Amino acid sequence: MSKLRLAALAVGLAIGVSACSSTPSANSGSSTGTVITIGSTNFPEQVIVANLYADVLQHAGYRTNVRADLGTRQAVVPALEAGQLDLEPDYAGSLLNFLNSNATPTAATQLSTAIPAIKTILAGKGATVLNAAPALDTNVFAVTKDTASKYHLSKISDLQSVASQLVMGGPQECPQNYGCLVGLEQVYGLHFKSFQALDEAGPITVSALKNGNVQVAELFSSDGNILENGFVQLTDDKHLEAADYVIPVIRTSVNTSGLASALNTLSAKLTTDQLSTLNLEVSVSHEDPATVAKKWAQKEGLT
């Protein structure tokens, strides 16, 4: 997987879907007896989106059951393929890399190639994907506004003439990861003054970027800290990173036109900035993901 954080999470295969906690959601005037079981990994952002799916489907007349914190993609995707889950939020590029380890790195970097490839693979497993949201959560390389202004930086390739003067910060595995230093060297020809091992897009990384200990840091595009601190995301102009737009992955057996319409309407409204704000409410304000999802869906007129 291109996302370092998803690769770093502990695999929850031994837990099993049946042993995981579930949150049955009340049906809102249900027009169908089918219960749509929605799963997610233990990544807070996915728990938010899973609850968003539940909220809009309840409003459309479906009964839902949210099973959050199931572990990693290695647990969730096989559970969906086995019919233990009906629906899960995922990320297009990283999902393709997970489903097809032999895919070329470039296949997952654009929706136009990632989505058809995913659909082809999932068709044989009784599943498919619906419309991608504009919301993107992928590895990004960020600088402060002062650094961007000083060196005239707006895209990653702008770093080529100044990288040798700058310290790069990222997770410990960054120097061995294609989506981090390996790709920055191979695709962009960047060679930094030095590398500083930090946490995985967490408070240590944010602090190091703010106080100038590093000038470039690996973060995630939907990380609320980018908005909160006014960091500048450098555009990935040579398509190094996966096209990790949020997508609903669904069993074809429950993929009715009404259900697809409800989820596609939701996805169309979910942007990166809005997802970042929702993440901030959970990570900084410590609100419950289900509550955050419900309030946003109501505000957007989705429920």
N, C-alpha and C positions, 0 to 999 in steps of 0.2 A: 504494500500500500504506500502511496506517496505521502499520506499524512503521517508525520512522525508520531503524533500523539496517539493515533489509533493503533499503531504498531506497538507502542509502549505500554498500552493497557494490559492488565493481567487477563489471560484467557479464562472465561468462565464456563468452559465446556462441561466440567464435572458437575456443575450446579443443575443443569437440565431445565428446560422450560417449565415443567410442571412444578418444580420446587421454588420458582421465583415468585415474588410477591405480585399480586395483580390488583388493579383498581377497577372494579366494575363501575361503569358509568350509567346513570339513569337514562332511560330512553325518553326522548322528547316527542311524544305523539307518534311513536314508531308505526311505520306503515309496512314493516317487514319483521318477520320473526327471526331473521338471521342476526346473529351476534358477530360483529366484526372485531376480531381480536387484533389489537395493534401493539406491536413490540418496539422496543428501542434499546440501544446500548446504554451503558452507564455513563455516557457523556451528557452533561446537563442540557446542552443545546438540543440534542435529539429527544430528550424527555419533554422539553417545551414543545417541539414540533409534533411529537406523538400525541400530546394532549390537544394541540390545535386541530389535528386530524379528527380526534374524537369529538371535539366541540362542534365542528362544522357538519360532521356526519350525524350527530344527534339532532342537530337543527334540521337536517334533511330527512329525518325520520328513521334513522338506523339506530339499533342498539349497539353499544360499543363496550369493549373491555380493554383497558390499557395495561400492558405489562411492561413496565419500565425497569431500567437497571438490570437487563438480562446478561450483562457481561460485554463482550466485544462483538464485532462483526462476525467473528468465527463461530459465535453461538447463535446470533440472530438470523443470519441469512440461511443457514441449514435448517433452522426451525421453520422458516417461511417456506422453504422448498419442500419440507416434509408435511406441510399443511397444519402445523401447530400454531402458526401465526397467519393472519390474512393480509396484514399491511405493516410496513415499516418505513420510516424516513431514512434516506441514505444520501450518498454524495456520488454524483455520476462518475467522475474520473476514477476515484478510489474504488468504487464498486466494480468497475470494469477490470481494474488491475487485480482485484481480489478474485473475480470470477474466472479470469484468464491470465494466468501468470506468464503465458507466452506472448501476450500482446506487446506490440512495440510501444516504447514509452510515449511516442507521439500520438497514438490512438486515443489515449485518455485525456489529452490536453485540450480538446475542443468538443463541445456538445454535438456538433454535426457528425462526428465519427464515433463518439462514445455511446450515445443513445442507441443508434441502430445495432451496434455490436452487443450491447447489453440485452436488447430485446431478442436478438437471435439466440443468445445463450439461454436466457430465461424461458424462452418459448418451449424448450424441451423439458423444463422443470415445472411447468404449469403456472408460470408467473410472467409479469410484464411490468413496465414502468409507465407512469402517467406524465403529464407535462412538468418540466423542470421549472422551479421558481427562479426569479432573478437573483435570489439570495445565494451568495457564493461564500463558502467557507473552505479556503485553501491556504497553504503556506504562502505567506507574503513576507517581503523584506521591507522593513520600515526604518525611517530616519525621522529626526525631529524637524520641525519647520525651519529652525536656524540652519541645520546642516543642509537641508534641501535648498535653501536660499543661497548659502555660501558657495555650494558647488554646482548650482543649477541642475538639481536632480529631480526628475519626474518619472523616469523609467529605469529599469535595472541596467540597461546598456549604458546609461549615462555614468555609471560607476567606473567604467573601464579606465578612464584617465586618472581617477583619483583613488581607486581601491587600495593601492599600495601605501596610502597615507592613513587609511582607516582601519579600525579594529572591528571585526565582525563578532557578534555574540549570538549564541544559539544553544540548543540542547547538546548534551555530551556526544550523542550519536551523529550530530550534524556533519562532521568531517568524513564520515563513511556513507552518507546518505545522498542518493542522486537528487532528491528534492531540495537539498541544502548545498553544502560546499562543493560536493562532487559535480553537481549540475551547474553551479555558478562558475566553476572552472572550465568544464567541458563545453557548455553551451554559450556562456558569456565571456569566457576568457578572463575571469576576475581572479586576482591574487591579492588577498588582503595583507596588511601589515602584520596582523596576527589574528588568532581566533581565541575567544574566551568562552569556555564552557559554562553555561548558565542552566536555569531550569527550562522546562518545556513551555515557552510562551507565558510564563507565570510572573509573579510579582518581582522576582529577582531580575528577570530580563527587562521588565518595564522600568525598574529602578535604575538599572545599568544604562539604559538608553537615555532616560531623563537626566541623569547626572553626568553623562558624557564618558563613562567608563568604556562604553562601546559606541560606535557611531552608526552602525547598521545592525539591526536585530531581526531574527526570524520570529514572526508572530502569526496569527491566524486572521484572515480577512474579516471575519465576523466578531472578532474580539472587541468587546466594549471598551477596552483600555485604549484602543486606537482613537475612538471618538472622544473619550474622556480627556485624553492628553494631547489631542490635536496632532498626533503623529501623521506622517506622510507615507502612504503605501506607494512603493515604486511599482509602476506598471510592468507586468511580466511580458515585455514586448517580443520575446522569442519563444514564448509558450513552453517554459520549463515545467511549470506546475500542472497538476491535474485540474481538469474543469470540474471542480467539486461544487456544482450547483445542487441545491437540495431537490431531491426527487422522491415521490411516493413509489415504493415498490409493492406490488399487490398481486395476490393470487387471482388468476383469470376466472376462477369459479365464483368469485364475489364481485368481479369487475363489471357492475351494471352501468348503464348510461347515467343514471341519477347519481350514483356514488362517484363516478369519474367527474361529472360536472361539478359536484360540490368541492372535490379536492382540487380540481383545476382552477376553480374560482379563487380558492384560498391561495394556491401557489402563485397566481398572478399578482397578488397583493404583497407577497412576502419578499422584501428587498433585503440587501445586505445590511443597510443602515438600520432597518427596522429589527432585523434579527440581532444585530449588535446591541440595540437598546434593550431588547428582551433579555439578552444574556447579562447585561449590566444589572437589571432588576433582580436577577437570581444571584449573581456572583457578588455584587456590591451591596444591594439593599436586602439581600437574603430572603427574598420572597419565594414562595412555593411555586415551582414550575407550572403546576396545573392552574394555579390562581393567575399567574402572569399570562398564560395562554388564554384563559377565559376572558380576562379583561381586554386583551388586545382584539380578540375575535369580536367581542361586542362593540368595541370602539370602531372597528372597520366595517361594521354592519354585516358581519358574516353569520351572526347568530341572533 
